[in-house]
């Protein structure tokens, strides 16, 4: 079972997208202001590592 870690984000209730990074036993979860940009940056960096 993977635990989730959610840092304090007082604006989270007003956001509709959360990003979960499943990388280890603890998965950080965050709610970005611009989820499309975050998705683009993650894909870009993953492609660079291949």
mmCIF entry with sequence, helices, sheets and N, C-alpha, C, O atoms, coordinates in Angstrom:
data_MODEL
# 
_entry.id   MODEL 
# 
_entity.id                         1 
_entity.type                       polymer 
_entity.pdbx_number_of_molecules   1 
# 
_entity_poly.entity_id                      1 
_entity_poly.type                           'polypeptide(L)' 
_entity_poly.nstd_linkage                   no 
_entity_poly.nstd_monomer                   no 
_entity_poly.pdbx_seq_one_letter_code       
;(UNK)(UNK)(UNK)(UNK)(UNK)(UNK)(UNK)(UNK)(UNK)(UNK)(UNK)(UNK)(UNK)(UNK)(UNK)(UNK)
(UNK)(UNK)(UNK)(UNK)(UNK)(UNK)(UNK)(UNK)(UNK)(UNK)(UNK)(UNK)(UNK)(UNK)(UNK)(UNK)
(UNK)(UNK)(UNK)(UNK)(UNK)(UNK)(UNK)(UNK)(UNK)(UNK)(UNK)(UNK)(UNK)(UNK)(UNK)(UNK)
(UNK)(UNK)
;
_entity_poly.pdbx_seq_one_letter_code_can   XXXXXXXXXXXXXXXXXXXXXXXXXXXXXXXXXXXXXXXXXXXXXXXXXX 
_entity_poly.pdbx_strand_id                 A 
# 
loop_
_entity_poly_seq.entity_id 
_entity_poly_seq.num 
_entity_poly_seq.mon_id 
_entity_poly_seq.hetero 
1 1  UNK n 
1 2  UNK n 
1 3  UNK n 
1 4  UNK n 
1 5  UNK n 
1 6  UNK n 
1 7  UNK n 
1 8  UNK n 
1 9  UNK n 
1 10 UNK n 
1 11 UNK n 
1 12 UNK n 
1 13 UNK n 
1 14 UNK n 
1 15 UNK n 
1 16 UNK n 
1 17 UNK n 
1 18 UNK n 
1 19 UNK n 
1 20 UNK n 
1 21 UNK n 
1 22 UNK n 
1 23 UNK n 
1 24 UNK n 
1 25 UNK n 
1 26 UNK n 
1 27 UNK n 
1 28 UNK n 
1 29 UNK n 
1 30 UNK n 
1 31 UNK n 
1 32 UNK n 
1 33 UNK n 
1 34 UNK n 
1 35 UNK n 
1 36 UNK n 
1 37 UNK n 
1 38 UNK n 
1 39 UNK n 
1 40 UNK n 
1 41 UNK n 
1 42 UNK n 
1 43 UNK n 
1 44 UNK n 
1 45 UNK n 
1 46 UNK n 
1 47 UNK n 
1 48 UNK n 
1 49 UNK n 
1 50 UNK n 
# 
_struct_asym.id          A 
_struct_asym.entity_id   1 
# 
loop_
_struct_conf.conf_type_id 
_struct_conf.id 
_struct_conf.pdbx_PDB_helix_id 
_struct_conf.beg_label_comp_id 
_struct_conf.beg_label_asym_id 
_struct_conf.beg_label_seq_id 
_struct_conf.pdbx_beg_PDB_ins_code 
_struct_conf.end_label_comp_id 
_struct_conf.end_label_asym_id 
_struct_conf.end_label_seq_id 
_struct_conf.pdbx_end_PDB_ins_code 
_struct_conf.beg_auth_comp_id 
_struct_conf.beg_auth_asym_id 
_struct_conf.beg_auth_seq_id 
_struct_conf.end_auth_comp_id 
_struct_conf.end_auth_asym_id 
_struct_conf.end_auth_seq_id 
_struct_conf.pdbx_PDB_helix_class 
_struct_conf.details 
_struct_conf.pdbx_PDB_helix_length 
HELX_P HELX_P1 AA1 UNK A 12 ? UNK A 14 ? UNK A 12 UNK A 14 5 ? 3  
HELX_P HELX_P2 AA2 UNK A 35 ? UNK A 49 ? UNK A 35 UNK A 49 1 ? 15 
# 
_struct_conf_type.id          HELX_P 
_struct_conf_type.criteria    ? 
_struct_conf_type.reference   ? 
# 
_struct_sheet.id               AA1 
_struct_sheet.type             ? 
_struct_sheet.number_strands   3 
_struct_sheet.details          ? 
# 
loop_
_struct_sheet_order.sheet_id 
_struct_sheet_order.range_id_1 
_struct_sheet_order.range_id_2 
_struct_sheet_order.offset 
_struct_sheet_order.sense 
AA1 1 2 ? parallel      
AA1 2 3 ? anti-parallel 
# 
loop_
_struct_sheet_range.sheet_id 
_struct_sheet_range.id 
_struct_sheet_range.beg_label_comp_id 
_struct_sheet_range.beg_label_asym_id 
_struct_sheet_range.beg_label_seq_id 
_struct_sheet_range.pdbx_beg_PDB_ins_code 
_struct_sheet_range.end_label_comp_id 
_struct_sheet_range.end_label_asym_id 
_struct_sheet_range.end_label_seq_id 
_struct_sheet_range.pdbx_end_PDB_ins_code 
_struct_sheet_range.beg_auth_comp_id 
_struct_sheet_range.beg_auth_asym_id 
_struct_sheet_range.beg_auth_seq_id 
_struct_sheet_range.end_auth_comp_id 
_struct_sheet_range.end_auth_asym_id 
_struct_sheet_range.end_auth_seq_id 
AA1 1 UNK A 3  ? UNK A 6  ? UNK A 3  UNK A 6  
AA1 2 UNK A 26 ? UNK A 30 ? UNK A 26 UNK A 30 
AA1 3 UNK A 19 ? UNK A 21 ? UNK A 19 UNK A 21 
# 
loop_
_atom_site.group_PDB 
_atom_site.id 
_atom_site.type_symbol 
_atom_site.label_atom_id 
_atom_site.label_alt_id 
_atom_site.label_comp_id 
_atom_site.label_asym_id 
_atom_site.label_entity_id 
_atom_site.label_seq_id 
_atom_site.pdbx_PDB_ins_code 
_atom_site.Cartn_x 
_atom_site.Cartn_y 
_atom_site.Cartn_z 
_atom_site.occupancy 
_atom_site.B_iso_or_equiv 
_atom_site.pdbx_formal_charge 
_atom_site.auth_seq_id 
_atom_site.auth_comp_id 
_atom_site.auth_asym_id 
_atom_site.auth_atom_id 
_atom_site.pdbx_PDB_model_num 
ATOM 1   N N  . UNK A 1 1  ? 0.842   -1.186 0.000   1.00 0.00 ? 1  UNK A N  1 
ATOM 2   C CA . UNK A 1 1  ? 0.000   0.000  0.000   1.00 0.00 ? 1  UNK A CA 1 
ATOM 3   C C  . UNK A 1 1  ? 0.881   1.241  0.000   1.00 0.00 ? 1  UNK A C  1 
ATOM 4   O O  . UNK A 1 1  ? 1.882   1.321  0.713   1.00 0.00 ? 1  UNK A O  1 
ATOM 5   N N  . UNK A 1 2  ? 0.488   2.181  -0.802  1.00 0.00 ? 2  UNK A N  1 
ATOM 6   C CA . UNK A 1 2  ? 1.242   3.420  -0.935  1.00 0.00 ? 2  UNK A CA 1 
ATOM 7   C C  . UNK A 1 2  ? 0.576   4.509  -0.106  1.00 0.00 ? 2  UNK A C  1 
ATOM 8   O O  . UNK A 1 2  ? -0.634  4.718  -0.193  1.00 0.00 ? 2  UNK A O  1 
ATOM 9   N N  . UNK A 1 3  ? 1.387   5.206  0.706   1.00 0.00 ? 3  UNK A N  1 
ATOM 10  C CA . UNK A 1 3  ? 0.869   6.328  1.466   1.00 0.00 ? 3  UNK A CA 1 
ATOM 11  C C  . UNK A 1 3  ? 0.874   7.573  0.612   1.00 0.00 ? 3  UNK A C  1 
ATOM 12  O O  . UNK A 1 3  ? 1.635   7.666  -0.352  1.00 0.00 ? 3  UNK A O  1 
ATOM 13  N N  . UNK A 1 4  ? 0.053   8.509  0.948   1.00 0.00 ? 4  UNK A N  1 
ATOM 14  C CA . UNK A 1 4  ? -0.016  9.761  0.212   1.00 0.00 ? 4  UNK A CA 1 
ATOM 15  C C  . UNK A 1 4  ? 0.421   10.895 1.131   1.00 0.00 ? 4  UNK A C  1 
ATOM 16  O O  . UNK A 1 4  ? 0.072   10.918 2.311   1.00 0.00 ? 4  UNK A O  1 
ATOM 17  N N  . UNK A 1 5  ? 1.185   11.832 0.586   1.00 0.00 ? 5  UNK A N  1 
ATOM 18  C CA . UNK A 1 5  ? 1.613   12.997 1.336   1.00 0.00 ? 5  UNK A CA 1 
ATOM 19  C C  . UNK A 1 5  ? 1.079   14.221 0.625   1.00 0.00 ? 5  UNK A C  1 
ATOM 20  O O  . UNK A 1 5  ? 1.403   14.463 -0.537  1.00 0.00 ? 5  UNK A O  1 
ATOM 21  N N  . UNK A 1 6  ? 0.265   14.992 1.320   1.00 0.00 ? 6  UNK A N  1 
ATOM 22  C CA . UNK A 1 6  ? -0.319  16.209 0.764   1.00 0.00 ? 6  UNK A CA 1 
ATOM 23  C C  . UNK A 1 6  ? 0.189   17.406 1.562   1.00 0.00 ? 6  UNK A C  1 
ATOM 24  O O  . UNK A 1 6  ? -0.216  17.599 2.709   1.00 0.00 ? 6  UNK A O  1 
ATOM 25  N N  . UNK A 1 7  ? 1.077   18.216 0.967   1.00 0.00 ? 7  UNK A N  1 
ATOM 26  C CA . UNK A 1 7  ? 1.525   19.423 1.662   1.00 0.00 ? 7  UNK A CA 1 
ATOM 27  C C  . UNK A 1 7  ? 0.364   20.406 1.804   1.00 0.00 ? 7  UNK A C  1 
ATOM 28  O O  . UNK A 1 7  ? -0.624  20.327 1.074   1.00 0.00 ? 7  UNK A O  1 
ATOM 29  N N  . UNK A 1 8  ? 0.496   21.315 2.736   1.00 0.00 ? 8  UNK A N  1 
ATOM 30  C CA . UNK A 1 8  ? -0.556  22.298 2.969   1.00 0.00 ? 8  UNK A CA 1 
ATOM 31  C C  . UNK A 1 8  ? -0.798  23.144 1.721   1.00 0.00 ? 8  UNK A C  1 
ATOM 32  O O  . UNK A 1 8  ? 0.135   23.731 1.173   1.00 0.00 ? 8  UNK A O  1 
ATOM 33  N N  . UNK A 1 9  ? -2.028  23.202 1.284   1.00 0.00 ? 9  UNK A N  1 
ATOM 34  C CA . UNK A 1 9  ? -2.437  24.044 0.159   1.00 0.00 ? 9  UNK A CA 1 
ATOM 35  C C  . UNK A 1 9  ? -3.831  24.556 0.501   1.00 0.00 ? 9  UNK A C  1 
ATOM 36  O O  . UNK A 1 9  ? -4.828  23.868 0.280   1.00 0.00 ? 9  UNK A O  1 
ATOM 37  N N  . UNK A 1 10 ? -3.890  25.759 1.036   1.00 0.00 ? 10 UNK A N  1 
ATOM 38  C CA . UNK A 1 10 ? -5.172  26.304 1.485   1.00 0.00 ? 10 UNK A CA 1 
ATOM 39  C C  . UNK A 1 10 ? -6.135  26.551 0.328   1.00 0.00 ? 10 UNK A C  1 
ATOM 40  O O  . UNK A 1 10 ? -7.339  26.696 0.540   1.00 0.00 ? 10 UNK A O  1 
ATOM 41  N N  . UNK A 1 11 ? -5.605  26.599 -0.899  1.00 0.00 ? 11 UNK A N  1 
ATOM 42  C CA . UNK A 1 11 ? -6.460  26.807 -2.072  1.00 0.00 ? 11 UNK A CA 1 
ATOM 43  C C  . UNK A 1 11 ? -6.959  25.491 -2.680  1.00 0.00 ? 11 UNK A C  1 
ATOM 44  O O  . UNK A 1 11 ? -7.718  25.515 -3.649  1.00 0.00 ? 11 UNK A O  1 
ATOM 45  N N  . UNK A 1 12 ? -6.550  24.349 -2.130  1.00 0.00 ? 12 UNK A N  1 
ATOM 46  C CA . UNK A 1 12 ? -6.924  23.049 -2.687  1.00 0.00 ? 12 UNK A CA 1 
ATOM 47  C C  . UNK A 1 12 ? -8.431  22.889 -2.895  1.00 0.00 ? 12 UNK A C  1 
ATOM 48  O O  . UNK A 1 12 ? -8.833  22.344 -3.923  1.00 0.00 ? 12 UNK A O  1 
ATOM 49  N N  . UNK A 1 13 ? -9.280  23.337 -1.972  1.00 0.00 ? 13 UNK A N  1 
ATOM 50  C CA . UNK A 1 13 ? -10.722 23.161 -2.188  1.00 0.00 ? 13 UNK A CA 1 
ATOM 51  C C  . UNK A 1 13 ? -11.249 23.869 -3.445  1.00 0.00 ? 13 UNK A C  1 
ATOM 52  O O  . UNK A 1 13 ? -12.300 23.495 -3.966  1.00 0.00 ? 13 UNK A O  1 
ATOM 53  N N  . UNK A 1 14 ? -10.539 24.871 -3.926  1.00 0.00 ? 14 UNK A N  1 
ATOM 54  C CA . UNK A 1 14 ? -10.985 25.605 -5.108  1.00 0.00 ? 14 UNK A CA 1 
ATOM 55  C C  . UNK A 1 14 ? -10.418 25.038 -6.405  1.00 0.00 ? 14 UNK A C  1 
ATOM 56  O O  . UNK A 1 14 ? -10.757 25.516 -7.488  1.00 0.00 ? 14 UNK A O  1 
ATOM 57  N N  . UNK A 1 15 ? -9.559  24.023 -6.309  1.00 0.00 ? 15 UNK A N  1 
ATOM 58  C CA . UNK A 1 15 ? -8.918  23.433 -7.483  1.00 0.00 ? 15 UNK A CA 1 
ATOM 59  C C  . UNK A 1 15 ? -9.590  22.107 -7.818  1.00 0.00 ? 15 UNK A C  1 
ATOM 60  O O  . UNK A 1 15 ? -10.163 21.452 -6.946  1.00 0.00 ? 15 UNK A O  1 
ATOM 61  N N  . UNK A 1 16 ? -9.516  21.723 -9.075  1.00 0.00 ? 16 UNK A N  1 
ATOM 62  C CA . UNK A 1 16 ? -10.193 20.489 -9.472  1.00 0.00 ? 16 UNK A CA 1 
ATOM 63  C C  . UNK A 1 16 ? -9.250  19.406 -9.994  1.00 0.00 ? 16 UNK A C  1 
ATOM 64  O O  . UNK A 1 16 ? -9.709  18.350 -10.427 1.00 0.00 ? 16 UNK A O  1 
ATOM 65  N N  . UNK A 1 17 ? -7.931  19.654 -9.958  1.00 0.00 ? 17 UNK A N  1 
ATOM 66  C CA . UNK A 1 17 ? -6.977  18.673 -10.454 1.00 0.00 ? 17 UNK A CA 1 
ATOM 67  C C  . UNK A 1 17 ? -5.874  18.450 -9.430  1.00 0.00 ? 17 UNK A C  1 
ATOM 68  O O  . UNK A 1 17 ? -5.287  19.402 -8.916  1.00 0.00 ? 17 UNK A O  1 
ATOM 69  N N  . UNK A 1 18 ? -5.602  17.195 -9.145  1.00 0.00 ? 18 UNK A N  1 
ATOM 70  C CA . UNK A 1 18 ? -4.501  16.830 -8.267  1.00 0.00 ? 18 UNK A CA 1 
ATOM 71  C C  . UNK A 1 18 ? -3.525  15.969 -9.060  1.00 0.00 ? 18 UNK A C  1 
ATOM 72  O O  . UNK A 1 18 ? -3.927  15.185 -9.919  1.00 0.00 ? 18 UNK A O  1 
ATOM 73  N N  . UNK A 1 19 ? -2.252  16.124 -8.765  1.00 0.00 ? 19 UNK A N  1 
ATOM 74  C CA . UNK A 1 19 ? -1.207  15.320 -9.383  1.00 0.00 ? 19 UNK A CA 1 
ATOM 75  C C  . UNK A 1 19 ? -0.643  14.409 -8.310  1.00 0.00 ? 19 UNK A C  1 
ATOM 76  O O  . UNK A 1 19 ? -0.248  14.867 -7.238  1.00 0.00 ? 19 UNK A O  1 
ATOM 77  N N  . UNK A 1 20 ? -0.607  13.108 -8.606  1.00 0.00 ? 20 UNK A N  1 
ATOM 78  C CA . UNK A 1 20 ? -0.055  12.111 -7.689  1.00 0.00 ? 20 UNK A CA 1 
ATOM 79  C C  . UNK A 1 20 ? 1.194   11.542 -8.335  1.00 0.00 ? 20 UNK A C  1 
ATOM 80  O O  . UNK A 1 20 ? 1.131   10.971 -9.423  1.00 0.00 ? 20 UNK A O  1 
ATOM 81  N N  . UNK A 1 21 ? 2.325   11.695 -7.671  1.00 0.00 ? 21 UNK A N  1 
ATOM 82  C CA . UNK A 1 21 ? 3.574   11.138 -8.173  1.00 0.00 ? 21 UNK A CA 1 
ATOM 83  C C  . UNK A 1 21 ? 3.824   9.810  -7.462  1.00 0.00 ? 21 UNK A C  1 
ATOM 84  O O  . UNK A 1 21 ? 4.246   9.795  -6.305  1.00 0.00 ? 21 UNK A O  1 
ATOM 85  N N  . UNK A 1 22 ? 3.572   8.724  -8.131  1.00 0.00 ? 22 UNK A N  1 
ATOM 86  C CA . UNK A 1 22 ? 3.774   7.397  -7.547  1.00 0.00 ? 22 UNK A CA 1 
ATOM 87  C C  . UNK A 1 22 ? 5.213   6.991  -7.819  1.00 0.00 ? 22 UNK A C  1 
ATOM 88  O O  . UNK A 1 22 ? 5.531   6.449  -8.878  1.00 0.00 ? 22 UNK A O  1 
ATOM 89  N N  . UNK A 1 23 ? 6.076   7.259  -6.851  1.00 0.00 ? 23 UNK A N  1 
ATOM 90  C CA . UNK A 1 23 ? 7.492   7.015  -7.056  1.00 0.00 ? 23 UNK A CA 1 
ATOM 91  C C  . UNK A 1 23 ? 8.102   6.101  -6.006  1.00 0.00 ? 23 UNK A C  1 
ATOM 92  O O  . UNK A 1 23 ? 9.074   5.403  -6.295  1.00 0.00 ? 23 UNK A O  1 
ATOM 93  N N  . UNK A 1 24 ? 7.575   6.087  -4.833  1.00 0.00 ? 24 UNK A N  1 
ATOM 94  C CA . UNK A 1 24 ? 8.096   5.246  -3.752  1.00 0.00 ? 24 UNK A CA 1 
ATOM 95  C C  . UNK A 1 24 ? 6.944   4.869  -2.832  1.00 0.00 ? 24 UNK A C  1 
ATOM 96  O O  . UNK A 1 24 ? 5.777   4.928  -3.219  1.00 0.00 ? 24 UNK A O  1 
ATOM 97  N N  . UNK A 1 25 ? 7.283   4.486  -1.623  1.00 0.00 ? 25 UNK A N  1 
ATOM 98  C CA . UNK A 1 25 ? 6.235   4.110  -0.662  1.00 0.00 ? 25 UNK A CA 1 
ATOM 99  C C  . UNK A 1 25 ? 5.329   5.283  -0.320  1.00 0.00 ? 25 UNK A C  1 
ATOM 100 O O  . UNK A 1 25 ? 4.142   5.096  -0.055  1.00 0.00 ? 25 UNK A O  1 
ATOM 101 N N  . UNK A 1 26 ? 5.876   6.477  -0.322  1.00 0.00 ? 26 UNK A N  1 
ATOM 102 C CA . UNK A 1 26 ? 5.081   7.678  -0.060  1.00 0.00 ? 26 UNK A CA 1 
ATOM 103 C C  . UNK A 1 26 ? 4.946   8.438  -1.382  1.00 0.00 ? 26 UNK A C  1 
ATOM 104 O O  . UNK A 1 26 ? 5.946   8.758  -2.024  1.00 0.00 ? 26 UNK A O  1 
ATOM 105 N N  . UNK A 1 27 ? 3.735   8.719  -1.773  1.00 0.00 ? 27 UNK A N  1 
ATOM 106 C CA . UNK A 1 27 ? 3.492   9.433  -3.024  1.00 0.00 ? 27 UNK A CA 1 
ATOM 107 C C  . UNK A 1 27 ? 3.059   10.861 -2.724  1.00 0.00 ? 27 UNK A C  1 
ATOM 108 O O  . UNK A 1 27 ? 2.026   11.084 -2.094  1.00 0.00 ? 27 UNK A O  1 
ATOM 109 N N  . UNK A 1 28 ? 3.858   11.833 -3.181  1.00 0.00 ? 28 UNK A N  1 
ATOM 110 C CA . UNK A 1 28 ? 3.431   13.217 -2.996  1.00 0.00 ? 28 UNK A CA 1 
ATOM 111 C C  . UNK A 1 28 ? 2.237   13.542 -3.892  1.00 0.00 ? 28 UNK A C  1 
ATOM 112 O O  . UNK A 1 28 ? 2.164   13.111 -5.042  1.00 0.00 ? 28 UNK A O  1 
ATOM 113 N N  . UNK A 1 29 ? 1.324   14.299 -3.342  1.00 0.00 ? 29 UNK A N  1 
ATOM 114 C CA . UNK A 1 29 ? 0.133   14.733 -4.071  1.00 0.00 ? 29 UNK A CA 1 
ATOM 115 C C  . UNK A 1 29 ? 0.091   16.251 -3.979  1.00 0.00 ? 29 UNK A C  1 
ATOM 116 O O  . UNK A 1 29 ? 0.218   16.816 -2.892  1.00 0.00 ? 29 UNK A O  1 
ATOM 117 N N  . UNK A 1 30 ? -0.085  16.908 -5.115  1.00 0.00 ? 30 UNK A N  1 
ATOM 118 C CA . UNK A 1 30 ? -0.179  18.354 -5.073  1.00 0.00 ? 30 UNK A CA 1 
ATOM 119 C C  . UNK A 1 30 ? -1.204  18.837 -6.083  1.00 0.00 ? 30 UNK A C  1 
ATOM 120 O O  . UNK A 1 30 ? -1.545  18.128 -7.030  1.00 0.00 ? 30 UNK A O  1 
ATOM 121 N N  . UNK A 1 31 ? -1.683  20.038 -5.871  1.00 0.00 ? 31 UNK A N  1 
ATOM 122 C CA . UNK A 1 31 ? -2.722  20.624 -6.721  1.00 0.00 ? 31 UNK A CA 1 
ATOM 123 C C  . UNK A 1 31 ? -2.146  21.868 -7.375  1.00 0.00 ? 31 UNK A C  1 
ATOM 124 O O  . UNK A 1 31 ? -2.178  22.949 -6.788  1.00 0.00 ? 31 UNK A O  1 
ATOM 125 N N  . UNK A 1 32 ? -1.621  21.723 -8.584  1.00 0.00 ? 32 UNK A N  1 
ATOM 126 C CA . UNK A 1 32 ? -0.984  22.863 -9.249  1.00 0.00 ? 32 UNK A CA 1 
ATOM 127 C C  . UNK A 1 32 ? -1.993  23.889 -9.747  1.00 0.00 ? 32 UNK A C  1 
ATOM 128 O O  . UNK A 1 32 ? -3.156  23.575 -10.001 1.00 0.00 ? 32 UNK A O  1 
ATOM 129 N N  . UNK A 1 33 ? -1.521  25.106 -9.878  1.00 0.00 ? 33 UNK A N  1 
ATOM 130 C CA . UNK A 1 33 ? -2.359  26.167 -10.446 1.00 0.00 ? 33 UNK A CA 1 
ATOM 131 C C  . UNK A 1 33 ? -2.564  25.944 -11.943 1.00 0.00 ? 33 UNK A C  1 
ATOM 132 O O  . UNK A 1 33 ? -3.609  26.297 -12.489 1.00 0.00 ? 33 UNK A O  1 
ATOM 133 N N  . UNK A 1 34 ? -1.559  25.354 -12.608 1.00 0.00 ? 34 UNK A N  1 
ATOM 134 C CA . UNK A 1 34 ? -1.624  25.108 -14.046 1.00 0.00 ? 34 UNK A CA 1 
ATOM 135 C C  . UNK A 1 34 ? -1.310  23.633 -14.317 1.00 0.00 ? 34 UNK A C  1 
ATOM 136 O O  . UNK A 1 34 ? -0.175  23.307 -14.664 1.00 0.00 ? 34 UNK A O  1 
ATOM 137 N N  . UNK A 1 35 ? -2.292  22.738 -14.166 1.00 0.00 ? 35 UNK A N  1 
ATOM 138 C CA . UNK A 1 35 ? -2.033  21.300 -14.308 1.00 0.00 ? 35 UNK A CA 1 
ATOM 139 C C  . UNK A 1 35 ? -1.549  20.904 -15.704 1.00 0.00 ? 35 UNK A C  1 
ATOM 140 O O  . UNK A 1 35 ? -0.778  19.953 -15.832 1.00 0.00 ? 35 UNK A O  1 
ATOM 141 N N  . UNK A 1 36 ? -1.979  21.607 -16.745 1.00 0.00 ? 36 UNK A N  1 
ATOM 142 C CA . UNK A 1 36 ? -1.521  21.279 -18.106 1.00 0.00 ? 36 UNK A CA 1 
ATOM 143 C C  . UNK A 1 36 ? -0.020  21.537 -18.247 1.00 0.00 ? 36 UNK A C  1 
ATOM 144 O O  . UNK A 1 36 ? 0.691   20.750 -18.871 1.00 0.00 ? 36 UNK A O  1 
ATOM 145 N N  . UNK A 1 37 ? 0.455   22.629 -17.674 1.00 0.00 ? 37 UNK A N  1 
ATOM 146 C CA . UNK A 1 37 ? 1.880   22.930 -17.718 1.00 0.00 ? 37 UNK A CA 1 
ATOM 147 C C  . UNK A 1 37 ? 2.673   21.877 -16.945 1.00 0.00 ? 37 UNK A C  1 
ATOM 148 O O  . UNK A 1 37 ? 3.723   21.429 -17.405 1.00 0.00 ? 37 UNK A O  1 
ATOM 149 N N  . UNK A 1 38 ? 2.180   21.485 -15.790 1.00 0.00 ? 38 UNK A N  1 
ATOM 150 C CA . UNK A 1 38 ? 2.855   20.463 -14.982 1.00 0.00 ? 38 UNK A CA 1 
ATOM 151 C C  . UNK A 1 38 ? 2.931   19.148 -15.763 1.00 0.00 ? 38 UNK A C  1 
ATOM 152 O O  . UNK A 1 38 ? 3.982   18.508 -15.786 1.00 0.00 ? 38 UNK A O  1 
ATOM 153 N N  . UNK A 1 39 ? 1.842   18.742 -16.395 1.00 0.00 ? 39 UNK A N  1 
ATOM 154 C CA . UNK A 1 39 ? 1.836   17.505 -17.187 1.00 0.00 ? 39 UNK A CA 1 
ATOM 155 C C  . UNK A 1 39 ? 2.846   17.603 -18.324 1.00 0.00 ? 39 UNK A C  1 
ATOM 156 O O  . UNK A 1 39 ? 3.576   16.648 -18.589 1.00 0.00 ? 39 UNK A O  1 
ATOM 157 N N  . UNK A 1 40 ? 2.893   18.748 -18.996 1.00 0.00 ? 40 UNK A N  1 
ATOM 158 C CA . UNK A 1 40 ? 3.843   18.946 -20.089 1.00 0.00 ? 40 UNK A CA 1 
ATOM 159 C C  . UNK A 1 40 ? 5.286   18.828 -19.587 1.00 0.00 ? 40 UNK A C  1 
ATOM 160 O O  . UNK A 1 40 ? 6.103   18.148 -20.208 1.00 0.00 ? 40 UNK A O  1 
ATOM 161 N N  . UNK A 1 41 ? 5.599   19.481 -18.475 1.00 0.00 ? 41 UNK A N  1 
ATOM 162 C CA . UNK A 1 41 ? 6.956   19.444 -17.936 1.00 0.00 ? 41 UNK A CA 1 
ATOM 163 C C  . UNK A 1 41 ? 7.362   18.032 -17.506 1.00 0.00 ? 41 UNK A C  1 
ATOM 164 O O  . UNK A 1 41 ? 8.501   17.621 -17.725 1.00 0.00 ? 41 UNK A O  1 
ATOM 165 N N  . UNK A 1 42 ? 6.443   17.299 -16.900 1.00 0.00 ? 42 UNK A N  1 
ATOM 166 C CA . UNK A 1 42 ? 6.750   15.928 -16.481 1.00 0.00 ? 42 UNK A CA 1 
ATOM 167 C C  . UNK A 1 42 ? 7.019   15.060 -17.706 1.00 0.00 ? 42 UNK A C  1 
ATOM 168 O O  . UNK A 1 42 ? 7.997   14.314 -17.733 1.00 0.00 ? 42 UNK A O  1 
ATOM 169 N N  . UNK A 1 43 ? 6.158   15.151 -18.718 1.00 0.00 ? 43 UNK A N  1 
ATOM 170 C CA . UNK A 1 43 ? 6.371   14.362 -19.941 1.00 0.00 ? 43 UNK A CA 1 
ATOM 171 C C  . UNK A 1 43 ? 7.692   14.719 -20.614 1.00 0.00 ? 43 UNK A C  1 
ATOM 172 O O  . UNK A 1 43 ? 8.418   13.840 -21.079 1.00 0.00 ? 43 UNK A O  1 
ATOM 173 N N  . UNK A 1 44 ? 7.998   16.008 -20.661 1.00 0.00 ? 44 UNK A N  1 
ATOM 174 C CA . UNK A 1 44 ? 9.236   16.478 -21.276 1.00 0.00 ? 44 UNK A CA 1 
ATOM 175 C C  . UNK A 1 44 ? 10.457  15.889 -20.575 1.00 0.00 ? 44 UNK A C  1 
ATOM 176 O O  . UNK A 1 44 ? 11.399  15.437 -21.228 1.00 0.00 ? 44 UNK A O  1 
ATOM 177 N N  . UNK A 1 45 ? 10.437  15.896 -19.271 1.00 0.00 ? 45 UNK A N  1 
ATOM 178 C CA . UNK A 1 45 ? 11.585  15.385 -18.502 1.00 0.00 ? 45 UNK A CA 1 
ATOM 179 C C  . UNK A 1 45 ? 11.681  13.859 -18.565 1.00 0.00 ? 45 UNK A C  1 
ATOM 180 O O  . UNK A 1 45 ? 12.778  13.301 -18.555 1.00 0.00 ? 45 UNK A O  1 
ATOM 181 N N  . UNK A 1 46 ? 10.535  13.193 -18.631 1.00 0.00 ? 46 UNK A N  1 
ATOM 182 C CA . UNK A 1 46 ? 10.566  11.733 -18.762 1.00 0.00 ? 46 UNK A CA 1 
ATOM 183 C C  . UNK A 1 46 ? 11.125  11.338 -20.125 1.00 0.00 ? 46 UNK A C  1 
ATOM 184 O O  . UNK A 1 46 ? 11.877  10.369 -20.220 1.00 0.00 ? 46 UNK A O  1 
ATOM 185 N N  . UNK A 1 47 ? 10.775  12.066 -21.175 1.00 0.00 ? 47 UNK A N  1 
ATOM 186 C CA . UNK A 1 47 ? 11.277  11.771 -22.524 1.00 0.00 ? 47 UNK A CA 1 
ATOM 187 C C  . UNK A 1 47 ? 12.786  12.005 -22.580 1.00 0.00 ? 47 UNK A C  1 
ATOM 188 O O  . UNK A 1 47 ? 13.498  11.268 -23.262 1.00 0.00 ? 47 UNK A O  1 
ATOM 189 N N  . UNK A 1 48 ? 13.275  13.005 -21.881 1.00 0.00 ? 48 UNK A N  1 
ATOM 190 C CA . UNK A 1 48 ? 14.710  13.312 -21.891 1.00 0.00 ? 48 UNK A CA 1 
ATOM 191 C C  . UNK A 1 48 ? 15.520  12.227 -21.200 1.00 0.00 ? 48 UNK A C  1 
ATOM 192 O O  . UNK A 1 48 ? 16.707  12.071 -21.487 1.00 0.00 ? 48 UNK A O  1 
ATOM 193 N N  . UNK A 1 49 ? 14.907  11.480 -20.303 1.00 0.00 ? 49 UNK A N  1 
ATOM 194 C CA . UNK A 1 49 ? 15.620  10.436 -19.564 1.00 0.00 ? 49 UNK A CA 1 
ATOM 195 C C  . UNK A 1 49 ? 15.699  9.134  -20.344 1.00 0.00 ? 49 UNK A C  1 
ATOM 196 O O  . UNK A 1 49 ? 16.451  8.238  -19.961 1.00 0.00 ? 49 UNK A O  1 
ATOM 197 N N  . UNK A 1 50 ? 14.948  9.007  -21.420 1.00 0.00 ? 50 UNK A N  1 
ATOM 198 C CA . UNK A 1 50 ? 14.927  7.742  -22.176 1.00 0.00 ? 50 UNK A CA 1 
ATOM 199 C C  . UNK A 1 50 ? 16.012  7.689  -23.194 1.00 0.00 ? 50 UNK A C  1 
ATOM 200 O O  . UNK A 1 50 ? 16.135  6.698  -23.914 1.00 0.00 ? 50 UNK A O  1 
# 
